Amino acid sequence: MGTRVTIHYPWHPLKGETVEIRARIRAWDTVELDVCADTGQRFRLPEWMTQSSVCEGMVLSAKPVCDVPALLALRAQLEAWSAGRDQTGARTDADAGGCQ
């Protein structure tokens, strides 16, 4: 059995669930985890979503703020995703499928 982590991101559908790490993938300037839930569902999520120190202060705001550089980074990520590749040029669909 591999290492298990808990999802702490408050808006993730599996918040509070513990998942098994199948692989760590360096993506841009962060680390993504390829994980397997107890249901057999396999997916990726940013490693920071498993860090309680990062997620514990997250709350909904009546007046949200997002700066322009963050929006531009999001645009670049969405364009890369829609092309089927991450920003490094690696295929993003190579390991699609469930847990085995």
C-alpha positions in Angstrom: 0.0 0.0 0.0 1.3 3.5 -0.9 1.3 6.7 1.1 -2.1 8.1 2.0 -3.0 11.8 2.3 -6.2 13.6 3.3 -7.8 16.2 1.0 -8.2 19.4 2.9 -9.3 21.8 0.1 -12.8 22.9 1.3 -14.5 22.9 -2.1 -13.2 19.5 -3.3 -16.0 16.9 -3.5 -13.9 14.5 -1.5 -12.8 16.9 1.2 -11.9 15.0 4.4 -11.4 11.8 2.5 -8.0 10.0 2.5 -6.6 8.9 -0.8 -3.6 6.8 -1.9 -0.8 8.5 -3.7 0.1 6.6 -6.9 2.7 9.2 -8.2 4.0 12.7 -7.8 4.1 14.7 -11.0 6.0 18.0 -11.3 3.7 20.4 -13.3 4.8 24.0 -13.9 5.9 25.3 -10.5 3.9 22.9 -8.4 3.5 19.2 -7.7 0.4 17.3 -8.7 -0.6 14.0 -7.0 -1.9 11.1 -9.0 -4.2 9.5 -6.4 -6.6 6.7 -6.0 -9.8 7.1 -3.8 -11.2 4.2 -1.8 -14.0 4.1 -4.5 -11.5 3.2 -7.1 -11.6 6.6 -8.8 -8.2 7.8 -10.0 -7.5 11.5 -10.5 -4.9 14.2 -10.1 -5.0 17.1 -7.7 -2.4 19.8 -6.7 -0.4 18.7 -3.7 -1.3 21.9 -1.8 -4.9 20.6 -1.6 -3.7 18.0 0.9 -1.9 20.6 3.1 -4.1 21.6 6.0 -1.9 24.7 6.7 -2.7 26.0 3.2 -6.4 25.2 3.2 -7.5 25.9 6.8 -8.0 29.7 6.3 -9.9 29.4 3.0 -13.4 31.0 3.2 -16.0 32.3 0.7 -15.9 36.0 0.4 -18.7 38.4 -0.4 -16.3 40.4 -2.5 -13.7 38.1 -4.1 -10.5 39.4 -5.6 -8.4 38.0 -8.3 -5.4 39.8 -9.8 -4.5 40.0 -13.5 -1.4 37.8 -13.4 -3.5 35.0 -11.8 -6.1 35.3 -14.5 -3.4 35.2 -17.2 -1.9 32.1 -15.6 -5.3 30.5 -15.6 -5.8 31.3 -19.2 -2.5 29.7 -20.2 -3.3 26.6 -18.1 -6.7 26.2 -19.7 -5.3 26.7 -23.2 -2.6 24.0 -22.6 -5.2 21.7 -21.1 -7.5 22.1 -24.0 -4.7 21.2 -26.4 -4.1 18.0 -24.5 -0.7 18.9 -23.1 0.6 20.6 -19.9 2.8 23.7 -20.1 6.0 21.5 -20.2 4.7 19.8 -23.4 3.9 16.4 -21.7 0.7 14.6 -22.7 -2.0 15.0 -20.0 -4.0 11.9 -21.1 -1.3 9.3 -21.0 -2.4 7.6 -17.8 -6.2 8.0 -17.9 -8.1 5.2 -16.3 -9.1 3.8 -13.0 -7.1 2.4 -10.1 -5.7 -1.1 -10.4 
